[in-house]
Amino acid sequence: MANREELAIIRNARAGQVAAQLELGKLYLFGSAGLPQSLPTALHWLERAARQDCPPAWQLIGNHIPLELAQHNATAVAQWYERAYDDGSLHAGLVFAQLVLDPAAAPSQQHPKAVQALEDAARAGFPHAQWLLSQRQGKQSAAQPGTRSAPSNGTARPAPASGAAERPSAGQPGQERARRPQGAGAAQYAALDEAWTAHRWDDYLERGLPQARALIGERGEQGEMRRFAPDEIALLSRCARLLDPALDGVSGLPALDAGAGAAARCQPGEPAVFWELAAAEHDPHAQLALGLRCARMRVDGRRCTNGGATASGPVADAHVPHAQVANFKKAIRWLNLAGEQGLAEAWYALSRIYIKPEFSQRNVADAQRYLERAAEMGYRDAQLECGHNAWRARRENENNDVRAVYWLQQAAAQGSPEAVELLRKIAPRAAAAPYTETGRLLASHAEALAAHPLLAARIELAALFDLSRAEALLLDVGAADQGHCLVIDIRASYGRSKRRLVMVESAQQREALDRIVRLFEQVDCGPTGPEGNYRQRLYRLRTLLNVAIPGNDADGGADIELAA
């Protein structure tokens, strides 16, 4: 509910006061204690302020209102993105180009300023702008075979749109910044990328740190009106990674050995400021680092007790409030944002937060959900823990051991020795004679088995997965196949047997198993099926292969010892 100050702003905005309309647009744009964040409402009030020639209003529209919302009324709002682009916003220029450019129109009929805005955004490193520009160039080449369009050098200023007055550049300091990605600016960022790729950390800091500090100064002067281009975001994130004195302890990213010069260059609280600004511009690694800083923990959930791990000084405290105290609410926000951008470590860190006893909203179900999400994205530690959890819960659900084997196989494939060791206990491969002698019949009686495909398939299963005679003859093949393992469970027909798992360990086994499953797809494997009961199957095996069957056929001799 709006407080008194906000109610006064609403009344003045409705009365037509441009300052109140701008302030109300900001409140709805970023949200407040009394007013929820609402981008459509923010656009409404900012547009009303922009109509009264308020530059901050169209700059906020250009920098913060997304394309999806602008497309609802593209004709009316395109002018505000154009003006914000003229003031130096590459974000606004990209949206302006997408609103104005017609993919079906010929290149000569396109809006020249929109084309220039798209080229500027592409040079600044916006991936979507680069993709759109490549699409345009491909269509232009197809329309004019044998010709090659000259690359734009960006020096010529395109004419303004018809009906729009050319605004002087003297009062627009952002004009030069909008064109910065070409020329000297592009060369600087190219040199920085080269130094980063070559692991020349001191060289990178010497070149990049002054630029990063200049970006901080610009953000301090212009506030929310200043948005960063992708290369600028990467610069802030990389500088923070090189300067952070406790990166391994807090951020979850591997620390980079930048030498003693990094500590000498770093100002108090500077890494936290860089992390904060890069995270606000949706850099996933910065969001992960900032989330773990707020939670005062490592990715695995262990408490970070190093005092140097948190920011210090007035600048850092302004960005990371209560730096010495864990702020789980803020940490969850940043980690969610990082996870939604594809960082599995963020989901794993969230699962650690939700099982912390000191977290007031501790929830084991949410912790398990985030843990499984991290495991599904391939995070090895999460896969290992999912395997452990499923194995410990096997008495609650018998099929949990199947899930345990699946996750442990995934972790083992990524080099986890603990997962390999646990798999040996959960799904051991039987090597005793009763489990290998049945499979050996396949090679010596191939001709006799050719006329009995079902029996031949069962003997082949025994050879592939070391099944005992009873297991091979009674196994329900379709129900046993779990994709990554076989569930050998014949207790309903053979009471002396024990349920066990056998892993599918190779592509050859998987291919053969798929073929055998297709063979049994329409076959009833029970005692009423075409194969008969266990005695009938034993008799068929003995008479067909002339195999001596003991009077008391054991189910495999020695029991297989499973992990407790």
N, C-alpha and C positions, 0 to 999 in steps of 0.2 A: 504494500500500500504506500502511495506517495506521501512524503512528509510535507511539512508546511512550505519549505523552500521550493520543493518540486511542484507543489500545487500553484505557487506564485509564478513559476516559470511557465507552467501550462497555460495559465490565464493570460500572461503577457504574450505568449506565442500565438494564442488564438486571436489576440488583439492586433497582431501583425507586426510586433516588434522583432526586428531581424536578429538582435542579439539573443533574445529568448528562444526564437526558432532554432538558431544554431546550437544553443545550449541544450535544448530539448532533444534535438537530433543526436547530439553526442550521448545524452543519457540513454536513449533507446539503442544507439549503436553499440555501446559497450556494456550497457546494463548498470544498474545501481542497486542500492539497498532497497529502495522503494519502487523502482520501475524495472520490469524485466527486459532483457535484451530482445529487441524486435527489429530486424533489418527492414522489413517493409515500412514500419512506422517511422524508423529513422530516415529512410529515403524520402518519405512524405515531407517531414519537417525540414530536412536539409535542402530539398528541392525548393521549398517555399522561401528559404533564406537565400538560396542561390539566385532566384528570380529577382531578388532585391540587390543583386550585384555584390554578393558576399563571397570573396575568394576562399576563405576557409571552408565554406559549405561545399563548393564543388570539388575542392581538394579532398575532403573527407569522402564524398561520393566516389570520386575516382580511385581512391586508395583502398576503400573498405567495402563498397557495395559490389557483390559478385555479379558475374555475367548472367547467371541464371535469373536473378531478380531484375536486372536491367532489361532483359529481353521482353519482359511483360509490357514495357512501354518504351521500346527502343527509340522511336522517333523523338520523343520528348526529352529523354535523358542523355542521348548521345552527345548533345552540346556540352554537358557538364564534364563528361569524360574527355572531350576534346580540349576544353579549357584547362582541366587538370593536367593533361598531357603537355600543353603549352607551358604550364608552370613547372614542368620537370618530372612528372610522375610517369614512370615507365609502366607501372601496373595499370594506370588509367589508359595509357596509350594502347596497351594490348586489348583491353576490353573495348575501347573505341574502335579499333580495327575490326574486331569480331562483330561489333554491332553494325558497322557501316559497309564493310566489304561484302560483295555478293559473289559467292563461289561460282555461280553460273554465268556471270558477266565476263566480257572480254577484259584482258588486262588494261587496255587503253581506255576503257570506260570506268575504271575504278577510281575511287576517291584518292587523290595523290597524298594527302596528309595521312590518311589511314594506312596506306602502303608504307609511308615513311615510319609511322608509329610501329607497325609490325616489324619492320627491319631493325629499328632501334631495340625493341624488346628481344628479338632473336639474338642480336649482338651482345645484349646484356646477359644472355644465358638462360632465358625463359624457355624451357623445353617445348611447351605448347606453341609458342611463337615460332620456334625453329621448325617444328613439324608443319605448321600452317604455311610458313614461307617456302618450305620444300615442296609442298603440294601446289602452291601457286606457280613456282618455277617449273615444275613438271608439266602443268597444264599449258603454261606459256610456251615451253619447248615443243609440246605436242601440237599446239596451234600453229607454230611457225617452224616447220622442219627445215633443217639446214642453217638456221640462224641461232645465235647465242646471245642472250641478253647480257648487256654489260652490267657488272656488279655495281651496286650503288655505293659511292664513297661517302655518302652522308653529308657532304659539304654543302650541297645545294638545299636551301630551305624551300620546301614545297609551298605553293600558294595556298592561302586559306580557303576554306569552303565558301561556296557562293552564299552571300548574305551574311557572312561572319566577318567582322572587322578585324584587321590585323592588329594585334596588341603589341605595343612596343616592348622590346626586350630589356630596356634599361631597368624597369622595376621588377624584373622577373629573374632572380638569381638562379632559379631552377632550370633556366633554358640551357645553360652550358652543361648542367648535370645530366639533363635528359639525353644529351648527345655524347656523354662521356665514354660509353662503351666502345666507341670507335676511336681511332687515332691513338694518342698517348695513353689514355685510360685502358684501352684494350691491350696495349703492349705491356702495361704494368701488370695486369691480371694474368696475361700469358706467362710473364716472367715468374710470377708467384706460383702458378700451377706447375711450371717446370721445376722450381725449387722444391715444391712439396713432393712431386713425383720422385725426384732424385734424393729425397730425405736430407736435404740441406736445411736443417731446422734453423740454424743461426742466420743463414742468408734469408730464409723466409721471414723470420721475426724482424730482421733489420729493414726489410722492404715493406712488410705488411703491417707491422705494429703502428707506425705513424698513420697509415691510412685507416686502420681500425679505430684509432683514437679520434681521427677527424670525423668518422661516421658517428661516433658517440656524441661529439660536439654538435653535429648537425641535428641529431635526434633530440638533444637537449634544447636546441633553439626552436625547432619546428614541432616537436611533440608528435601527436598521432598523424599529422599531415605528412610526415617523412616515412616512406616505406623503402625497404631495401631490395635491391635486385638480387638474383640468385648468386652472382659472384661475390657480392658484398656479404651476403649471409654466410657463404662458405668461408670468407675471410674472417669474420667474427668467430665462427665455430672453430676454425683451425687455430687461431690465435689463443682462444681459451684452452684448447687442448694442449698447446705447447706451454702455456703459462701456469696452468692449474697445478699447484704444488702437491695435491693429493688426489690426482686423477684416478689412480688404481683403487684408492680407498673409497671413492664416492661415486664417480661417474659410470663405472662399469666399462669404460673404454680403456684399452691398453695404453699405458703411459708412453710418451715419446721422449727419448733422451735428448733434450734440447741443450744440454750443457749448463754450465754455471752462468752463462750470459743471460739465460731466460729469467732466472731469479733476480738478477740485477736490473733487468729492464722492467720487470713487473711492478706495478704500483699496487698498493693495498686495495683489495677488493676488486681489482680489475677483471680477473677471470669470471667472477660471478656476474659482472655487468655484461660481459661478452656472451656468456651462456644465456642470460635472461633475454637479451635482444635477439639473439639467433633463435631461441626457442619461440619467442613471440612471432617470428617470421616463419614458423613451421619447419625448422630444421629438426629432424627426428633425433639425431644424436645429442643436440643441445637440450631437447626436451627430456631425454633420458637422463642426461647428466644433472639437469636442474631438479628433476623429480627425485633422484636419489640424494641430492644435496638437501632438499627439503625434508626427506625422511631420515637423514643422518644414518644411512646404511649403505652397504654394498649390494650388488645385484642379488647375491645369495641370501640376503636378509640379515647378515651379521651386522651388529651395531658398529658404527664407525666412531671410535673414541678419540681419534686424532684431532686435536684442536685446530691444526692447520688445514683440516679438510673443509672447514666452512669458511665463508667469506668473513672478512673483518673490515672495520673502517666504516665511515659514514656512507660512502658510495655503495658499498656492498649491502649494508643494512637496509638501504632504501629499496633494494631489489629483492633481497631475501630476508624478510622480517623474521625476528626471533631466530637468528642464524644458529645459535647454540642449542635450540630446542627443536625436536622433530615436529614438523608440521605435516601430518599425514594427509589432511584434506587437500592441501596444495600439491603434495607429492602425487596423490592419486590423479589429480587433474592433468598434470604434466605427463605422467606415465601412460594414462589413457590416450592422450594425443600422440605420444610416440608409438604406442602399440598399434593404433589405427593407421599409422604410416608404415607398418610392416616390420617393426623391431620386436622380435620375439623376446628379447631380454626385458623389455618393458612389461610384457604380460607376466613374465616369471617374477619380476620384482613386485608387481601388484599382488601376486599370490602370496609372497612372503609377508607383505604388509597385512593382508587380511587374516593371517594366522598369528599375528603378534598379540600377546596377552595385553600389552599396554594400549593397543588400538581400541578405542571405545566402540567401534562398529565391527568388531571382529566377527567374521562369518566364514566358517569352514567350507560351506557350499560354494560361496563366491571364490574362495581361494582355489578350490579344486577346478572350478570353471576356467579361471585365468591360467592355472597350471596346464590344463589340457590344451588351451589355446596356444600357449607357448610351445608345447610339445608338438602340436600339429604343424606349427611353423618351422619345426626342425631344431629347436633348442635342445641340446644334448642333456643338460642337467635336468630340464623339465621332463624329458622322456625317461630318464633314469628314475626320477622320483615317481612318475606315473606308474612305472613298472613295479617299484617297491610297494606303492600304495595298493595296487590291484592284487599283488601277491599276498599282502597281509590281510586283505579283505576276502580271501577265497572261501572262508567258512560262511560268510554272509551270502555269497553267490558262487556256486561251483564254477561258473564260467569265467570268473575273474582271473583264473590262471591263464586263460587264453589271451585276455587283454594284457596281462603282465608280460607274457612272452612277446606279444607284438611290440610293446613299448621298449622292452629290453633289447629286442632285435634292432630297433631303430637306433637306440643309443650305442649298441655294440658296433653297428655299421659306421658310426662316427668316431670309433676308437676308444670307447669307454671300457677299461679293463674290468671295472666292477660289474658292468652289465654282462660281460662275457662269463665271468665267474658265476654269477647268479643264474645265468641260463644253463650252465652245466648242472646245477642242482635242481632246477625246475623241470627241465626237459632233457634228461640225460639220454645219450644214445646207447642202447643195449648192445653189448658185445658178447654175451654168453652164447654158447652153442644153441640152446633152444630158440634163440631169436635170429640166428643166421642160417640154420640148416634148411629151413623151408625155402628161403630165397635161392639157395644153391640148386634147387630142383629145376629152376627155369632153364639154366644152360644145358643141363643133361637130358631134358625131356621136351625140347622145343617142338619136335615133330608131333608128339602125342598130344601136346596142349593146343596145337593149331586148330583142331576141330572143336575145342571147348573154350571159346573166347572169354567167358566169365571167369572160369577157373584159372585160365592163363593170366588174366588181369590181376586176380588176387595173388597169384604167385609172384607176379612182377612187383606188386605193392610190397610184398614181404621182402623181396630183394632190394628194393629202393630204400625202405624205411626200417629194416630189421624188425619185422613182425614175427611173433610166434605163430605156430600152426593154427591155434584157436583164433588168434586175432586176425590172421589173414583170411580164414574161412568165414568168420562171423561178422566182420566189420561192415557197418552200413557206410558205404564209401561216400555217398553224397552228404550225409550228416556229419561225417568225420572231417571233411575238408573245410578248414577255416581260412584258407588263403595263405597264411604264413605258417600254419602248422596243421598237423592231424591230431584230432582228439580220438584216442584209442580207448573206447568204452564199450565193452561187450558184456557188462555185468548182468544185463537183463537175460542173456542167453547162456552165460557161462559164469556162474556165481563165484568161482574161485579167482577170477581175474581182478585186476586193479585198473582203475582209470589212470591213464598217463598221456603225456603229450610228446609228439615227435615233430621236430622243426623241419620245415621245407627249406633246405639250405642252398640249393643251386637252381639255376634256370632249367637244367636237364630234369631235375625232379619235378619242378613246377609244370613243365611241358608234358611229362608223362602222366602226372596226376590229373591234369586237365583232360587228357585223352581218356583216361580210365573213368573219370567222373561222367563224361559224356556217354560212355558205354553203359554205365549203370543208371543213367538218368531216368529211364522209364521202367526200371526193374525193381521189384519188391525184394529187398534184401532180407526180409524176415523169414521165419520158418514156414510161412504159408506161400512163399514166393516160388519161382521156378527152380531155385537151387535146393529147396527142401530144408530140413532141419540139420542140426550139427552132425548127427550120426550119418545121415544120407550124404552129406558133403564129405565126411571122412571116408566113407565107403567108396565114393566116386574117385577120390584122390588115390586111394590104395589100389583099386582095380585098374585105373587108367595108367598110373605111373609105376605100378608094382612096387609101392613103397611099404616098408614094414611099419605098421602103426602099433605102438605099444598098447597093451590092454588098458592101461590107465594113462591116457594122454594128458600130460601136464600142460598147464597153460603157459609154460615158459620157464619152468624150473625155478631158479632163484628169483626172489622178488627184487624188483628194482627199487633201490633206496631213493626216495624223494626227499627234497629239502623240507625240513619241518616248518 
